[in-house]
Amino acid sequence: MEDQILALRQEIAELKNQIGIMEDTHKIRCLHNIYGYYFDACLFEEIVDLFAEDGEVRFMGGIFKGRTGISRLYIDRLRKRHTNGHNGPVYGLLLDHLQLQDVVTVAPDRLTAKGRFRCFMQAGRHESTGQTRQWWEGGIYENEYVKEDGVWKIKVLDYRGLWHADFDTGWAHTPPNLYPFYSTTFPEDPLGPDALITENKPVLWPDTDVLPFHYPHPVTGEWWKKR
């Protein structure tokens, strides 16, 4: 009888852990999707609050470290660029970020996790603003998450924009190096990153590459390696 009780207790503990991992996966999926919705609405202050204190963002070949660096990117750079410093949507601006194809992996201790997502963006400015423009963008996230005081936060947001395209002409006519990657850091560049990405450097269409996967092949168990 004692052996049976012990076995049942172990089974219950395993089931509780499996349910916990499922709950964590759901929360991380929601966290990232909320990030996308905040970006749609240009709620850049709310975006910064999604990150851990020692979090970082990897964007356009640069690494923005900590809340100071992350704020420099989202508030000083992106908010000024898209909304002229206003925190929230502005008339005539479309900036929809669709978050798709998520693969979330929670660590056995349920304190950290990783996630891969695809981003598809539809963006533009209405002709009545006097700055008519419309474009597409696509990219991949390979993120890391951390649970702090029971709350999941973004530890590393690694966004690799893979392609950009003018709406009228399409991606087949995208000029190479349409958007140059960061080449200088803060403070030389007042809005620049704290460091530059030196490994697995990003590329833009028509150049192609694979952002390494955080998970092994689900059938063979092998890790993907560039050949």
C-alpha positions as CSV (number, residue, x, y, z in Angstrom):
1,M,0.0,0.0,0.0
2,E,2.8,2.4,0.9
3,D,4.4,1.8,-2.5
4,Q,1.2,2.5,-4.3
5,I,0.7,5.7,-2.4
6,L,4.3,6.8,-3.2
7,A,3.7,6.0,-6.9
8,L,0.4,8.0,-6.9
9,R,2.2,11.0,-5.3
10,Q,4.9,10.9,-7.9
11,E,2.3,10.7,-10.7
12,I,0.4,13.6,-9.2
13,A,3.6,15.7,-9.0
14,E,4.5,14.9,-12.6
15,L,1.0,15.8,-13.7
16,K,1.1,19.1,-11.8
17,N,4.4,19.9,-13.4
18,Q,3.1,19.1,-16.9
19,I,0.0,21.3,-16.2
20,G,2.3,24.1,-14.9
21,I,4.4,23.9,-18.1
22,M,1.3,24.2,-20.2
23,E,0.2,27.2,-18.2
24,D,3.6,28.8,-18.6
25,T,3.5,28.2,-22.3
26,H,0.2,29.9,-22.6
27,K,1.4,32.9,-20.5
28,I,4.5,33.3,-22.7
29,R,2.5,33.1,-25.9
30,C,0.1,35.8,-24.5
31,L,3.1,37.9,-23.4
32,H,4.6,37.9,-26.9
33,N,1.2,38.5,-28.6
34,I,0.6,41.4,-26.2
35,Y,3.9,42.8,-27.3
36,G,2.7,42.7,-30.8
37,Y,-0.6,44.5,-30.0
38,Y,1.3,47.2,-28.1
39,F,3.5,47.7,-31.1
40,D,0.5,48.0,-33.3
41,A,-0.8,50.8,-31.1
42,C,2.6,52.5,-30.7
43,L,2.4,51.9,-26.9
44,F,6.1,52.0,-26.5
45,E,6.2,52.8,-22.8
46,E,4.0,49.7,-22.2
47,I,6.5,47.7,-24.3
48,V,9.4,48.7,-22.2
49,D,7.6,47.5,-19.1
50,L,7.3,44.0,-20.5
51,F,11.1,43.4,-20.1
52,A,13.1,42.2,-17.2
53,E,15.4,44.8,-15.6
54,D,18.5,43.2,-17.2
55,G,16.7,42.4,-20.4
56,E,17.9,43.3,-23.9
57,V,16.8,43.8,-27.4
58,R,18.7,42.6,-30.5
59,F,17.6,44.7,-33.5
60,M,19.2,45.7,-36.8
61,G,22.6,44.3,-35.9
62,G,22.7,46.0,-32.5
63,I,22.1,45.0,-28.9
64,F,20.3,47.4,-26.6
65,K,21.0,46.4,-22.9
66,G,18.9,47.0,-19.8
67,R,16.0,49.3,-19.3
68,T,18.1,52.3,-20.3
69,G,19.1,50.8,-23.7
70,I,15.6,49.3,-24.3
71,S,14.1,52.7,-23.6
72,R,16.6,54.3,-26.0
73,L,15.3,52.1,-28.8
74,Y,11.6,52.1,-28.2
75,I,11.0,55.6,-26.8
76,D,13.9,57.7,-28.1
77,R,14.1,56.1,-31.5
78,L,11.0,54.3,-32.6
79,R,8.4,56.5,-30.8
80,K,10.0,59.6,-32.1
81,R,10.1,58.1,-35.6
82,H,6.6,56.8,-35.8
83,T,4.5,59.1,-33.6
84,N,6.8,62.2,-33.1
85,G,7.1,61.4,-29.4
86,H,3.4,60.5,-28.7
87,N,2.8,57.3,-26.8
88,G,-0.1,55.8,-28.6
89,P,-1.7,55.6,-32.0
90,V,-1.7,58.7,-34.2
91,Y,-3.9,59.6,-37.1
92,G,-3.1,58.0,-40.4
93,L,-0.5,55.5,-39.2
94,L,-0.9,51.8,-39.8
95,L,1.7,49.6,-38.0
96,D,0.1,46.1,-37.6
97,H,2.5,43.4,-36.4
98,L,1.0,39.9,-36.8
99,Q,2.6,37.3,-34.5
100,L,2.5,33.8,-36.0
101,Q,3.9,30.2,-35.9
102,D,5.0,30.2,-32.2
103,V,7.2,27.5,-30.8
104,V,7.6,27.9,-27.0
105,T,9.9,25.8,-24.9
106,V,9.8,26.1,-21.1
107,A,12.8,24.9,-19.1
108,P,12.3,22.0,-16.7
109,D,12.6,24.3,-13.6
110,R,9.9,26.6,-15.2
111,L,11.9,29.7,-14.4
112,T,13.1,30.4,-18.0
113,A,11.8,29.7,-21.5
114,K,12.5,30.4,-25.1
115,G,10.2,31.2,-28.0
116,R,10.3,31.5,-31.7
117,F,7.7,33.5,-33.6
118,R,7.2,34.9,-37.0
119,C,6.3,38.5,-37.6
120,F,4.4,39.8,-40.6
121,M,3.8,43.5,-40.7
122,Q,1.5,45.7,-42.8
123,A,2.4,49.4,-42.4
124,G,1.7,52.7,-44.0
125,R,0.7,56.4,-43.7
126,H,-2.6,57.6,-45.1
127,E,-2.4,60.1,-48.0
128,S,-4.2,62.7,-45.9
129,T,-1.1,63.0,-43.7
130,G,0.9,64.3,-46.6
131,Q,3.4,61.5,-46.1
132,T,1.9,58.7,-48.2
133,R,3.7,55.4,-47.9
134,Q,2.8,51.7,-47.6
135,W,5.1,48.8,-47.1
136,W,5.4,45.1,-46.0
137,E,7.9,43.6,-43.6
138,G,8.6,40.0,-42.4
139,G,10.9,38.6,-39.8
140,I,11.7,36.1,-37.1
141,Y,11.9,36.3,-33.3
142,E,14.1,34.0,-31.2
143,N,13.4,35.2,-27.7
144,E,14.3,34.3,-24.1
145,Y,11.9,34.8,-21.2
146,V,12.4,34.8,-17.4
147,K,9.9,34.4,-14.5
148,E,10.5,37.1,-11.9
149,D,8.4,36.9,-8.7
150,G,6.0,34.6,-10.5
151,V,5.6,36.9,-13.5
152,W,6.9,36.1,-17.0
153,K,8.9,38.8,-18.6
154,I,11.0,39.2,-21.8
155,K,14.7,38.6,-21.1
156,V,16.0,38.8,-24.7
157,L,14.0,39.9,-27.7
158,D,15.9,39.0,-30.8
159,Y,14.1,40.3,-33.8
160,R,15.6,39.6,-37.2
161,G,13.8,41.5,-39.9
162,L,14.3,39.3,-43.0
163,W,12.7,41.3,-45.7
164,H,11.1,44.7,-46.5
165,A,9.0,45.6,-49.5
166,D,7.3,48.5,-51.0
167,F,3.6,47.7,-51.4
168,D,3.3,48.6,-55.0
169,T,6.4,47.0,-56.4
170,G,6.7,44.0,-54.0
171,W,9.7,42.2,-52.4
172,A,11.1,41.1,-55.8
173,H,12.2,44.7,-56.4
174,T,13.6,45.4,-53.0
175,P,17.0,47.2,-53.3
176,P,19.9,45.3,-51.5
177,N,20.8,46.9,-48.2
178,L,17.6,48.9,-48.2
179,Y,18.0,49.5,-44.4
180,P,21.6,49.5,-43.2
181,F,22.5,47.7,-40.0
182,Y,23.9,49.6,-37.0
183,S,27.7,50.2,-37.4
184,T,28.3,52.5,-34.4
185,T,27.3,52.3,-30.8
186,F,26.1,54.6,-28.0
187,P,27.2,57.2,-27.1
188,E,28.9,57.9,-30.5
189,D,25.4,57.3,-32.0
190,P,23.1,58.9,-29.4
191,L,20.2,56.5,-30.5
192,G,22.5,53.6,-31.2
193,P,22.9,50.2,-29.5
194,D,25.1,49.4,-26.6
195,A,27.0,46.7,-28.6
196,L,27.0,45.3,-32.1
197,I,26.1,41.7,-33.0
198,T,29.3,39.9,-34.0
199,E,28.0,36.3,-34.4
200,N,25.1,35.2,-36.6
201,K,25.0,38.6,-38.1
202,P,21.6,39.5,-39.6
203,V,21.0,39.9,-43.3
204,L,18.2,41.4,-45.4
205,W,16.5,40.1,-48.6
206,P,17.7,39.4,-51.2
207,D,20.4,37.9,-48.9
208,T,19.1,34.9,-47.0
209,D,20.1,33.0,-43.9
210,V,18.7,30.9,-41.1
211,L,18.3,32.3,-37.6
212,P,19.4,29.3,-35.4
213,F,16.6,27.4,-33.7
214,H,16.5,27.2,-29.9
215,Y,15.2,23.6,-30.2
216,P,16.4,20.4,-31.7
217,H,14.7,18.5,-34.6
218,P,11.6,17.0,-33.0
219,V,12.1,13.6,-34.7
220,T,15.8,13.1,-35.0
221,G,16.8,15.0,-31.9
222,E,19.7,16.7,-33.8
223,W,20.5,20.3,-33.6
224,W,20.5,22.3,-36.8
225,K,24.0,23.5,-37.9
226,K,24.9,25.7,-40.8
227,R,26.7,23.8,-43.5
